[in-house]
Amino acid sequence: MPLMRRVGRPGLIGMAARTAVVAGTATAVSGGVARHQQRKAEEEYQEQYAAQQAQAEQLAAQQAATQQASPPPPSSAAPGGETDLVAKLQQLAALKDQGILSDAEFAAAKAKLIG
């Protein structure tokens, strides 16, 4: 007796195969989209980080230029000089809190102000 082939809708195995192909394609496409989004986010982060570093370097250069231009304070600092030091330390702390200065940069700038 010859085998008869069904014409029309696919059988159970055909439906399972079709579902597997569709699911595999969807997974591949979503993985590609996720990789693209992650790469784009990484590039934006790198750009922001570079901008923050440039801003921090610019601020450090300005502070260095200001310190070089002004004469060193007298050894017996007046009470007004201490408030100026506190204000500068608060400004450095604010820059660190904003993420412009790293911990190491903050410590170096603080040591430079105090010592």
Backbone as XML, in Angstrom:
<?xml version="1.0"?>
<chain id="A" units="angstrom">
  <residue number="1" name="MET">
    <atom name="N" x="0.833" y="-1.148" z="0.000"/>
    <atom name="CA" x="0.000" y="0.000" z="0.000"/>
    <atom name="C" x="0.903" y="1.245" z="0.000"/>
  </residue>
  <residue number="2" name="PRO">
    <atom name="N" x="0.670" y="2.171" z="-0.893"/>
    <atom name="CA" x="1.528" y="3.359" z="-0.959"/>
    <atom name="C" x="1.222" y="4.309" z="0.204"/>
  </residue>
  <residue number="3" name="LEU">
    <atom name="N" x="2.272" y="5.018" z="0.628"/>
    <atom name="CA" x="2.103" y="5.996" z="1.698"/>
    <atom name="C" x="1.383" y="7.217" z="1.157"/>
  </residue>
  <residue number="4" name="MET">
    <atom name="N" x="0.467" y="7.672" z="1.906"/>
    <atom name="CA" x="-0.277" y="8.848" z="1.474"/>
    <atom name="C" x="0.253" y="10.076" z="2.220"/>
  </residue>
  <residue number="5" name="ARG">
    <atom name="N" x="0.402" y="11.086" z="1.509"/>
    <atom name="CA" x="0.897" y="12.338" z="2.095"/>
    <atom name="C" x="-0.283" y="13.283" z="2.264"/>
  </residue>
  <residue number="6" name="ARG">
    <atom name="N" x="-0.311" y="13.927" z="3.441"/>
    <atom name="CA" x="-1.388" y="14.878" z="3.693"/>
    <atom name="C" x="-1.136" y="16.178" z="2.961"/>
  </residue>
  <residue number="7" name="VAL">
    <atom name="N" x="-2.141" y="16.721" z="2.446"/>
    <atom name="CA" x="-2.057" y="18.004" z="1.775"/>
    <atom name="C" x="-2.871" y="18.991" z="2.605"/>
  </residue>
  <residue number="8" name="GLY">
    <atom name="N" x="-2.338" y="20.170" z="2.807"/>
    <atom name="CA" x="-3.050" y="21.170" z="3.598"/>
    <atom name="C" x="-2.203" y="21.622" z="4.762"/>
  </residue>
  <residue number="9" name="ARG">
    <atom name="N" x="-2.767" y="21.641" z="5.926"/>
    <atom name="CA" x="-2.047" y="22.103" z="7.104"/>
    <atom name="C" x="-0.956" y="21.115" z="7.494"/>
  </residue>
  <residue number="10" name="PRO">
    <atom name="N" x="0.152" y="21.646" z="8.038"/>
    <atom name="CA" x="1.226" y="20.734" z="8.457"/>
    <atom name="C" x="0.818" y="19.959" z="9.703"/>
  </residue>
  <residue number="11" name="GLY">
    <atom name="N" x="1.458" y="18.858" z="9.887"/>
    <atom name="CA" x="1.174" y="18.028" z="11.047"/>
    <atom name="C" x="1.846" y="18.569" z="12.292"/>
  </residue>
  <residue number="12" name="LEU">
    <atom name="N" x="1.835" y="17.779" z="13.329"/>
    <atom name="CA" x="2.381" y="18.185" z="14.613"/>
    <atom name="C" x="3.881" y="18.470" z="14.516"/>
  </residue>
  <residue number="13" name="ILE">
    <atom name="N" x="4.613" y="17.624" z="13.829"/>
    <atom name="CA" x="6.064" y="17.810" z="13.699"/>
    <atom name="C" x="6.361" y="19.059" z="12.871"/>
  </residue>
  <residue number="14" name="GLY">
    <atom name="N" x="5.597" y="19.286" z="11.832"/>
    <atom name="CA" x="5.794" y="20.481" z="11.010"/>
    <atom name="C" x="5.541" y="21.752" z="11.799"/>
  </residue>
  <residue number="15" name="MET">
    <atom name="N" x="4.512" y="21.749" z="12.626"/>
    <atom name="CA" x="4.206" y="22.918" z="13.455"/>
    <atom name="C" x="5.311" y="23.152" z="14.479"/>
  </residue>
  <residue number="16" name="ALA">
    <atom name="N" x="5.831" y="22.080" z="15.073"/>
    <atom name="CA" x="6.913" y="22.209" z="16.053"/>
    <atom name="C" x="8.162" y="22.773" z="15.387"/>
  </residue>
  <residue number="17" name="ALA">
    <atom name="N" x="8.466" y="22.303" z="14.190"/>
    <atom name="CA" x="9.637" y="22.802" z="13.466"/>
    <atom name="C" x="9.477" y="24.278" z="13.128"/>
  </residue>
  <residue number="18" name="ARG">
    <atom name="N" x="8.288" y="24.656" z="12.665"/>
    <atom name="CA" x="8.036" y="26.056" z="12.315"/>
    <atom name="C" x="8.153" y="26.932" z="13.556"/>
  </residue>
  <residue number="19" name="THR">
    <atom name="N" x="7.615" y="26.494" z="14.672"/>
    <atom name="CA" x="7.685" y="27.253" z="15.920"/>
    <atom name="C" x="9.137" y="27.415" z="16.367"/>
  </residue>
  <residue number="20" name="ALA">
    <atom name="N" x="9.934" y="26.361" z="16.236"/>
    <atom name="CA" x="11.339" y="26.428" z="16.627"/>
    <atom name="C" x="12.096" y="27.428" z="15.755"/>
  </residue>
  <residue number="21" name="VAL">
    <atom name="N" x="11.809" y="27.468" z="14.466"/>
    <atom name="CA" x="12.481" y="28.410" z="13.565"/>
    <atom name="C" x="12.106" y="29.840" z="13.927"/>
  </residue>
  <residue number="22" name="VAL">
    <atom name="N" x="10.825" y="30.083" z="14.179"/>
    <atom name="CA" x="10.374" y="31.429" z="14.537"/>
    <atom name="C" x="10.996" y="31.861" z="15.862"/>
  </residue>
  <residue number="23" name="ALA">
    <atom name="N" x="11.006" y="30.976" z="16.847"/>
    <atom name="CA" x="11.576" y="31.309" z="18.154"/>
    <atom name="C" x="13.078" y="31.562" z="18.044"/>
  </residue>
  <residue number="24" name="GLY">
    <atom name="N" x="13.771" y="30.764" z="17.269"/>
    <atom name="CA" x="15.210" y="30.956" z="17.085"/>
    <atom name="C" x="15.516" y="32.279" z="16.403"/>
  </residue>
  <residue number="25" name="THR">
    <atom name="N" x="14.727" y="32.632" z="15.412"/>
    <atom name="CA" x="14.922" y="33.896" z="14.723"/>
    <atom name="C" x="14.671" y="35.067" z="15.667"/>
  </residue>
  <residue number="26" name="ALA">
    <atom name="N" x="13.620" y="34.982" z="16.459"/>
    <atom name="CA" x="13.304" y="36.055" z="17.404"/>
    <atom name="C" x="14.419" y="36.222" z="18.433"/>
  </residue>
  <residue number="27" name="THR">
    <atom name="N" x="14.961" y="35.107" z="18.896"/>
    <atom name="CA" x="16.051" y="35.170" z="19.868"/>
    <atom name="C" x="17.284" y="35.817" z="19.260"/>
  </residue>
  <residue number="28" name="ALA">
    <atom name="N" x="17.619" y="35.444" z="18.039"/>
    <atom name="CA" x="18.790" y="36.010" z="17.372"/>
    <atom name="C" x="18.622" y="37.513" z="17.153"/>
  </residue>
  <residue number="29" name="VAL">
    <atom name="N" x="17.447" y="37.929" z="16.739"/>
    <atom name="CA" x="17.207" y="39.352" z="16.493"/>
    <atom name="C" x="17.255" y="40.140" z="17.793"/>
  </residue>
  <residue number="30" name="SER">
    <atom name="N" x="16.617" y="39.643" z="18.843"/>
    <atom name="CA" x="16.615" y="40.378" z="20.110"/>
    <atom name="C" x="18.014" y="40.438" z="20.708"/>
  </residue>
  <residue number="31" name="GLY">
    <atom name="N" x="18.807" y="39.385" z="20.540"/>
    <atom name="CA" x="20.191" y="39.409" z="21.020"/>
    <atom name="C" x="21.001" y="40.466" z="20.287"/>
  </residue>
  <residue number="32" name="GLY">
    <atom name="N" x="20.794" y="40.582" z="18.985"/>
    <atom name="CA" x="21.503" y="41.598" z="18.202"/>
    <atom name="C" x="21.119" y="43.000" z="18.629"/>
  </residue>
  <residue number="33" name="VAL">
    <atom name="N" x="19.839" y="43.212" z="18.874"/>
    <atom name="CA" x="19.366" y="44.523" z="19.316"/>
    <atom name="C" x="19.955" y="44.856" z="20.682"/>
  </residue>
  <residue number="34" name="ALA">
    <atom name="N" x="19.972" y="43.894" z="21.582"/>
    <atom name="CA" x="20.518" y="44.121" z="22.925"/>
    <atom name="C" x="22.005" y="44.460" z="22.856"/>
  </residue>
  <residue number="35" name="ARG">
    <atom name="N" x="22.747" y="43.744" z="22.021"/>
    <atom name="CA" x="24.184" y="44.046" z="21.874"/>
    <atom name="C" x="24.390" y="45.451" z="21.320"/>
  </residue>
  <residue number="36" name="HIS">
    <atom name="N" x="23.578" y="45.832" z="20.352"/>
    <atom name="CA" x="23.696" y="47.165" z="19.770"/>
    <atom name="C" x="23.406" y="48.243" z="20.820"/>
  </residue>
  <residue number="37" name="GLN">
    <atom name="N" x="22.345" y="48.053" z="21.618"/>
    <atom name="CA" x="22.000" y="49.022" z="22.648"/>
    <atom name="C" x="23.103" y="49.120" z="23.704"/>
  </residue>
  <residue number="38" name="GLN">
    <atom name="N" x="23.670" y="47.968" z="24.063"/>
    <atom name="CA" x="24.728" y="47.975" z="25.072"/>
    <atom name="C" x="25.969" y="48.678" z="24.534"/>
  </residue>
  <residue number="39" name="ARG">
    <atom name="N" x="26.323" y="48.443" z="23.286"/>
    <atom name="CA" x="27.480" y="49.098" z="22.681"/>
    <atom name="C" x="27.272" y="50.611" z="22.631"/>
  </residue>
  <residue number="40" name="LYS">
    <atom name="N" x="26.064" y="51.037" z="22.274"/>
    <atom name="CA" x="25.752" y="52.462" z="22.202"/>
    <atom name="C" x="25.838" y="53.103" z="23.590"/>
  </residue>
  <residue number="41" name="ALA">
    <atom name="N" x="25.307" y="52.426" z="24.605"/>
    <atom name="CA" x="25.367" y="52.949" z="25.972"/>
    <atom name="C" x="26.812" y="53.039" z="26.455"/>
  </residue>
  <residue number="42" name="GLU">
    <atom name="N" x="27.626" y="52.063" z="26.109"/>
    <atom name="CA" x="29.042" y="52.072" z="26.486"/>
    <atom name="C" x="29.766" y="53.254" z="25.852"/>
  </residue>
  <residue number="43" name="GLU">
    <atom name="N" x="29.482" y="53.528" z="24.577"/>
    <atom name="CA" x="30.113" y="54.663" z="23.895"/>
    <atom name="C" x="29.702" y="55.982" z="24.535"/>
  </residue>
  <residue number="44" name="GLU">
    <atom name="N" x="28.428" y="56.124" z="24.889"/>
    <atom name="CA" x="27.965" y="57.345" z="25.544"/>
    <atom name="C" x="28.637" y="57.511" z="26.902"/>
  </residue>
  <residue number="45" name="TYR">
    <atom name="N" x="28.784" y="56.417" z="27.634"/>
    <atom name="CA" x="29.449" y="56.479" z="28.940"/>
    <atom name="C" x="30.898" y="56.925" z="28.775"/>
  </residue>
  <residue number="46" name="GLN">
    <atom name="N" x="31.594" y="56.359" z="27.776"/>
    <atom name="CA" x="32.990" y="56.730" z="27.537"/>
    <atom name="C" x="33.111" y="58.212" z="27.196"/>
  </residue>
  <residue number="47" name="GLU">
    <atom name="N" x="32.177" y="58.734" z="26.399"/>
    <atom name="CA" x="32.205" y="60.150" z="26.040"/>
    <atom name="C" x="31.997" y="61.024" z="27.279"/>
  </residue>
  <residue number="48" name="GLN">
    <atom name="N" x="31.046" y="60.648" z="28.128"/>
    <atom name="CA" x="30.794" y="61.416" z="29.341"/>
    <atom name="C" x="31.996" y="61.363" z="30.279"/>
  </residue>
  <residue number="49" name="TYR">
    <atom name="N" x="32.606" y="60.201" z="30.385"/>
    <atom name="CA" x="33.770" y="60.050" z="31.255"/>
    <atom name="C" x="34.921" y="60.918" z="30.754"/>
  </residue>
  <residue number="50" name="ALA">
    <atom name="N" x="35.147" y="60.911" z="29.435"/>
    <atom name="CA" x="36.221" y="61.719" z="28.862"/>
    <atom name="C" x="35.953" y="63.210" z="29.095"/>
  </residue>
  <residue number="51" name="ALA">
    <atom name="N" x="34.697" y="63.630" z="28.971"/>
    <atom name="CA" x="34.356" y="65.035" z="29.206"/>
    <atom name="C" x="34.593" y="65.419" z="30.663"/>
  </residue>
  <residue number="52" name="GLN">
    <atom name="N" x="34.238" y="64.527" z="31.591"/>
    <atom name="CA" x="34.465" y="64.806" z="33.009"/>
    <atom name="C" x="35.950" y="64.879" z="33.321"/>
  </residue>
  <residue number="53" name="GLN">
    <atom name="N" x="36.726" y="63.997" z="32.728"/>
    <atom name="CA" x="38.174" y="64.019" z="32.961"/>
    <atom name="C" x="38.790" y="65.308" z="32.423"/>
  </residue>
  <residue number="54" name="ALA">
    <atom name="N" x="38.350" y="65.727" z="31.237"/>
    <atom name="CA" x="38.870" y="66.964" z="30.650"/>
    <atom name="C" x="38.502" y="68.155" z="31.528"/>
  </residue>
  <residue number="55" name="GLN">
    <atom name="N" x="37.276" y="68.155" z="32.055"/>
    <atom name="CA" x="36.836" y="69.243" z="32.924"/>
    <atom name="C" x="37.654" y="69.248" z="34.215"/>
  </residue>
  <residue number="56" name="ALA">
    <atom name="N" x="37.932" y="68.087" z="34.772"/>
    <atom name="CA" x="38.720" y="68.005" z="35.998"/>
    <atom name="C" x="40.151" y="68.471" z="35.752"/>
  </residue>
  <residue number="57" name="GLU">
    <atom name="N" x="40.724" y="68.084" z="34.625"/>
    <atom name="CA" x="42.084" y="68.526" z="34.291"/>
    <atom name="C" x="42.120" y="70.037" z="34.100"/>
  </residue>
  <residue number="58" name="GLN">
    <atom name="N" x="41.097" y="70.572" z="33.463"/>
    <atom name="CA" x="41.022" y="72.013" z="33.236"/>
    <atom name="C" x="40.920" y="72.749" z="34.575"/>
  </residue>
  <residue number="59" name="LEU">
    <atom name="N" x="40.112" y="72.242" z="35.481"/>
    <atom name="CA" x="39.967" y="72.842" z="36.800"/>
    <atom name="C" x="41.288" y="72.771" z="37.565"/>
  </residue>
  <residue number="60" name="ALA">
    <atom name="N" x="41.960" y="71.646" z="37.492"/>
    <atom name="CA" x="43.239" y="71.501" z="38.182"/>
    <atom name="C" x="44.271" y="72.464" z="37.609"/>
  </residue>
  <residue number="61" name="ALA">
    <atom name="N" x="44.262" y="72.630" z="36.280"/>
    <atom name="CA" x="45.197" y="73.563" z="35.657"/>
    <atom name="C" x="44.897" y="74.995" z="36.080"/>
  </residue>
  <residue number="62" name="GLN">
    <atom name="N" x="43.608" y="75.335" z="36.176"/>
    <atom name="CA" x="43.233" y="76.674" z="36.620"/>
    <atom name="C" x="43.660" y="76.905" z="38.067"/>
  </residue>
  <residue number="63" name="GLN">
    <atom name="N" x="43.471" y="75.904" z="38.900"/>
    <atom name="CA" x="43.869" y="76.039" z="40.301"/>
    <atom name="C" x="45.381" y="76.167" z="40.421"/>
  </residue>
  <residue number="64" name="ALA">
    <atom name="N" x="46.102" y="75.391" z="39.611"/>
    <atom name="CA" x="47.559" y="75.471" z="39.647"/>
    <atom name="C" x="48.032" y="76.844" z="39.176"/>
  </residue>
  <residue number="65" name="ALA">
    <atom name="N" x="47.400" y="77.365" z="38.135"/>
    <atom name="CA" x="47.773" y="78.687" z="37.632"/>
    <atom name="C" x="47.462" y="79.755" z="38.667"/>
  </residue>
  <residue number="66" name="THR">
    <atom name="N" x="46.352" y="79.631" z="39.363"/>
    <atom name="CA" x="45.975" y="80.595" z="40.392"/>
    <atom name="C" x="46.963" y="80.538" z="41.552"/>
  </residue>
  <residue number="67" name="GLN">
    <atom name="N" x="47.364" y="79.350" z="41.930"/>
    <atom name="CA" x="48.297" y="79.201" z="43.044"/>
    <atom name="C" x="49.681" y="79.716" z="42.677"/>
  </residue>
  <residue number="68" name="GLN">
    <atom name="N" x="50.082" y="79.536" z="41.429"/>
    <atom name="CA" x="51.389" y="80.020" z="40.997"/>
    <atom name="C" x="51.388" y="81.538" z="40.877"/>
  </residue>
  <residue number="69" name="ALA">
    <atom name="N" x="50.266" y="82.117" z="40.469"/>
    <atom name="CA" x="50.188" y="83.564" z="40.279"/>
    <atom name="C" x="50.129" y="84.298" z="41.605"/>
  </residue>
  <residue number="70" name="SER">
    <atom name="N" x="49.498" y="83.735" z="42.599"/>
    <atom name="CA" x="49.382" y="84.413" z="43.888"/>
    <atom name="C" x="50.581" y="84.070" z="44.761"/>
  </residue>
  <residue number="71" name="PRO">
    <atom name="N" x="51.034" y="85.025" z="45.574"/>
    <atom name="CA" x="52.167" y="84.735" z="46.466"/>
    <atom name="C" x="51.736" y="83.750" z="47.548"/>
  </residue>
  <residue number="72" name="PRO">
    <atom name="N" x="52.664" y="83.003" z="48.080"/>
    <atom name="CA" x="52.302" y="82.047" z="49.132"/>
    <atom name="C" x="51.801" y="82.793" z="50.366"/>
  </residue>
  <residue number="73" name="PRO">
    <atom name="N" x="50.846" y="82.218" z="51.066"/>
    <atom name="CA" x="50.306" y="82.887" z="52.261"/>
    <atom name="C" x="51.366" y="82.941" z="53.359"/>
  </residue>
  <residue number="74" name="PRO">
    <atom name="N" x="51.278" y="83.928" z="54.207"/>
    <atom name="CA" x="52.251" y="84.008" z="55.311"/>
    <atom name="C" x="52.101" y="82.806" z="56.234"/>
  </residue>
  <residue number="75" name="SER">
    <atom name="N" x="53.186" y="82.482" z="56.931"/>
    <atom name="CA" x="53.179" y="81.286" z="57.768"/>
    <atom name="C" x="52.183" y="81.406" z="58.919"/>
  </residue>
  <residue number="76" name="SER">
    <atom name="N" x="52.007" y="82.596" z="59.449"/>
    <atom name="CA" x="50.996" y="82.768" z="60.496"/>
    <atom name="C" x="49.720" y="83.256" z="59.824"/>
  </residue>
  <residue number="77" name="ALA">
    <atom name="N" x="48.860" y="82.278" z="59.499"/>
    <atom name="CA" x="47.639" y="82.595" z="58.764"/>
    <atom name="C" x="46.653" y="83.321" z="59.668"/>
  </residue>
  <residue number="78" name="ALA">
    <atom name="N" x="46.006" y="84.303" z="59.102"/>
    <atom name="CA" x="44.990" y="85.048" z="59.835"/>
    <atom name="C" x="43.721" y="84.191" z="59.915"/>
  </residue>
  <residue number="79" name="PRO">
    <atom name="N" x="42.810" y="84.485" z="60.825"/>
    <atom name="CA" x="41.568" y="83.713" z="60.923"/>
    <atom name="C" x="40.779" y="83.716" z="59.619"/>
  </residue>
  <residue number="80" name="GLY">
    <atom name="N" x="40.853" y="84.792" z="58.858"/>
    <atom name="CA" x="40.160" y="84.851" z="57.576"/>
    <atom name="C" x="40.744" y="83.852" z="56.591"/>
  </residue>
  <residue number="81" name="GLY">
    <atom name="N" x="42.032" y="83.553" z="56.687"/>
    <atom name="CA" x="42.684" y="82.596" z="55.797"/>
    <atom name="C" x="42.173" y="81.180" z="56.041"/>
  </residue>
  <residue number="82" name="GLU">
    <atom name="N" x="41.838" y="80.879" z="57.272"/>
    <atom name="CA" x="41.329" y="79.550" z="57.584"/>
    <atom name="C" x="39.952" y="79.330" z="56.972"/>
  </residue>
  <residue number="83" name="THR">
    <atom name="N" x="39.123" y="80.368" z="56.974"/>
    <atom name="CA" x="37.813" y="80.211" z="56.354"/>
    <atom name="C" x="37.946" y="80.039" z="54.856"/>
  </residue>
  <residue number="84" name="ASP">
    <atom name="N" x="38.969" y="80.695" z="54.269"/>
    <atom name="CA" x="39.227" y="80.529" z="52.841"/>
    <atom name="C" x="39.637" y="79.085" z="52.556"/>
  </residue>
  <residue number="85" name="LEU">
    <atom name="N" x="40.465" y="78.505" z="53.423"/>
    <atom name="CA" x="40.888" y="77.122" z="53.272"/>
    <atom name="C" x="39.696" y="76.179" z="53.389"/>
  </residue>
  <residue number="86" name="VAL">
    <atom name="N" x="38.819" y="76.470" z="54.341"/>
    <atom name="CA" x="37.623" y="75.644" z="54.522"/>
    <atom name="C" x="36.735" y="75.734" z="53.286"/>
  </residue>
  <residue number="87" name="ALA">
    <atom name="N" x="36.602" y="76.928" z="52.741"/>
    <atom name="CA" x="35.778" y="77.111" z="51.545"/>
    <atom name="C" x="36.357" y="76.323" z="50.367"/>
  </residue>
  <residue number="88" name="LYS">
    <atom name="N" x="37.677" y="76.341" z="50.234"/>
    <atom name="CA" x="38.312" y="75.588" z="49.146"/>
    <atom name="C" x="38.136" y="74.086" z="49.344"/>
  </residue>
  <residue number="89" name="LEU">
    <atom name="N" x="38.248" y="73.640" z="50.589"/>
    <atom name="CA" x="38.046" y="72.220" z="50.868"/>
    <atom name="C" x="36.596" y="71.806" z="50.582"/>
  </residue>
  <residue number="90" name="GLN">
    <atom name="N" x="35.658" y="72.679" z="50.926"/>
    <atom name="CA" x="34.252" y="72.388" z="50.628"/>
    <atom name="C" x="34.014" y="72.336" z="49.124"/>
  </residue>
  <residue number="91" name="GLN">
    <atom name="N" x="34.689" y="73.226" z="48.395"/>
    <atom name="CA" x="34.560" y="73.230" z="46.932"/>
    <atom name="C" x="35.121" y="71.926" z="46.350"/>
  </residue>
  <residue number="92" name="LEU">
    <atom name="N" x="36.261" y="71.484" z="46.859"/>
    <atom name="CA" x="36.832" y="70.214" z="46.399"/>
    <atom name="C" x="35.904" y="69.046" z="46.728"/>
  </residue>
  <residue number="93" name="ALA">
    <atom name="N" x="35.314" y="69.072" z="47.911"/>
    <atom name="CA" x="34.392" y="68.000" z="48.300"/>
    <atom name="C" x="33.175" y="67.984" z="47.384"/>
  </residue>
  <residue number="94" name="ALA">
    <atom name="N" x="32.702" y="69.161" z="47.002"/>
    <atom name="CA" x="31.552" y="69.233" z="46.088"/>
    <atom name="C" x="31.926" y="68.656" z="44.724"/>
  </residue>
  <residue number="95" name="LEU">
    <atom name="N" x="33.125" y="68.954" z="44.254"/>
    <atom name="CA" x="33.577" y="68.399" z="42.965"/>
    <atom name="C" x="33.691" y="66.879" z="43.040"/>
  </residue>
  <residue number="96" name="LYS">
    <atom name="N" x="34.152" y="66.389" z="44.185"/>
    <atom name="CA" x="34.256" y="64.939" z="44.351"/>
    <atom name="C" x="32.871" y="64.301" z="44.383"/>
  </residue>
  <residue number="97" name="ASP">
    <atom name="N" x="31.927" y="64.939" z="45.078"/>
    <atom name="CA" x="30.559" y="64.417" z="45.155"/>
    <atom name="C" x="29.874" y="64.408" z="43.795"/>
  </residue>
  <residue number="98" name="GLN">
    <atom name="N" x="30.208" y="65.367" z="42.943"/>
    <atom name="CA" x="29.632" y="65.427" z="41.598"/>
    <atom name="C" x="30.270" y="64.408" z="40.671"/>
  </residue>
  <residue number="99" name="GLY">
    <atom name="N" x="31.363" y="63.796" z="41.103"/>
    <atom name="CA" x="32.028" y="62.799" z="40.278"/>
    <atom name="C" x="33.076" y="63.397" z="39.354"/>
  </residue>
  <residue number="100" name="ILE">
    <atom name="N" x="33.357" y="64.678" z="39.495"/>
    <atom name="CA" x="34.357" y="65.319" z="38.633"/>
    <atom name="C" x="35.755" y="64.919" z="39.077"/>
  </residue>
  <residue number="101" name="LEU">
    <atom name="N" x="35.965" y="64.810" z="40.391"/>
    <atom name="CA" x="37.269" y="64.392" z="40.920"/>
    <atom name="C" x="37.162" y="62.976" z="41.477"/>
  </residue>
  <residue number="102" name="SER">
    <atom name="N" x="38.191" y="62.173" z="41.206"/>
    <atom name="CA" x="38.235" y="60.837" z="41.788"/>
    <atom name="C" x="38.744" y="60.954" z="43.227"/>
  </residue>
  <residue number="103" name="ASP">
    <atom name="N" x="38.742" y="59.839" z="43.954"/>
    <atom name="CA" x="39.227" y="59.852" z="45.333"/>
    <atom name="C" x="40.698" y="60.254" z="45.392"/>
  </residue>
  <residue number="104" name="ALA">
    <atom name="N" x="41.484" y="59.730" z="44.453"/>
    <atom name="CA" x="42.919" y="60.035" z="44.445"/>
    <atom name="C" x="43.158" y="61.507" z="44.118"/>
  </residue>
  <residue number="105" name="GLU">
    <atom name="N" x="42.431" y="62.037" z="43.153"/>
    <atom name="CA" x="42.591" y="63.444" z="42.787"/>
    <atom name="C" x="42.157" y="64.351" z="43.948"/>
  </residue>
  <residue number="106" name="PHE">
    <atom name="N" x="41.085" y="63.978" z="44.611"/>
    <atom name="CA" x="40.612" y="64.749" z="45.759"/>
    <atom name="C" x="41.664" y="64.758" z="46.867"/>
  </residue>
  <residue number="107" name="ALA">
    <atom name="N" x="42.224" y="63.582" z="47.151"/>
    <atom name="CA" x="43.241" y="63.494" z="48.218"/>
    <atom name="C" x="44.460" y="64.317" z="47.865"/>
  </residue>
  <residue number="108" name="ALA">
    <atom name="N" x="44.881" y="64.289" z="46.590"/>
    <atom name="CA" x="46.054" y="65.055" z="46.185"/>
    <atom name="C" x="45.787" y="66.554" z="46.286"/>
  </residue>
  <residue number="109" name="ALA">
    <atom name="N" x="44.623" y="66.994" z="45.843"/>
    <atom name="CA" x="44.291" y="68.414" z="45.905"/>
    <atom name="C" x="44.162" y="68.878" z="47.363"/>
  </residue>
  <residue number="110" name="LYS">
    <atom name="N" x="43.589" y="68.035" z="48.212"/>
    <atom name="CA" x="43.436" y="68.370" z="49.631"/>
    <atom name="C" x="44.810" y="68.483" z="50.294"/>
  </residue>
  <residue number="111" name="ALA">
    <atom name="N" x="45.692" y="67.538" z="49.978"/>
    <atom name="CA" x="47.029" y="67.583" z="50.559"/>
    <atom name="C" x="47.779" y="68.832" z="50.089"/>
  </residue>
  <residue number="112" name="LYS">
    <atom name="N" x="47.559" y="69.216" z="48.858"/>
    <atom name="CA" x="48.201" y="70.415" z="48.313"/>
    <atom name="C" x="47.699" y="71.667" z="49.029"/>
  </residue>
  <residue number="113" name="LEU">
    <atom name="N" x="46.394" y="71.713" z="49.327"/>
    <atom name="CA" x="45.842" y="72.872" z="50.025"/>
    <atom name="C" x="46.312" y="72.941" z="51.476"/>
  </residue>
  <residue number="114" name="ILE">
    <atom name="N" x="46.324" y="71.811" z="52.144"/>
    <atom name="CA" x="46.658" y="71.796" z="53.567"/>
    <atom name="C" x="48.154" y="71.960" z="53.771"/>
  </residue>
  <residue number="115" name="GLY">
    <atom name="N" x="48.933" y="71.249" z="52.971"/>
    <atom name="CA" x="50.378" y="71.254" z="53.200"/>
    <atom name="C" x="51.103" y="72.078" z="52.294"/>
  </residue>
</chain>
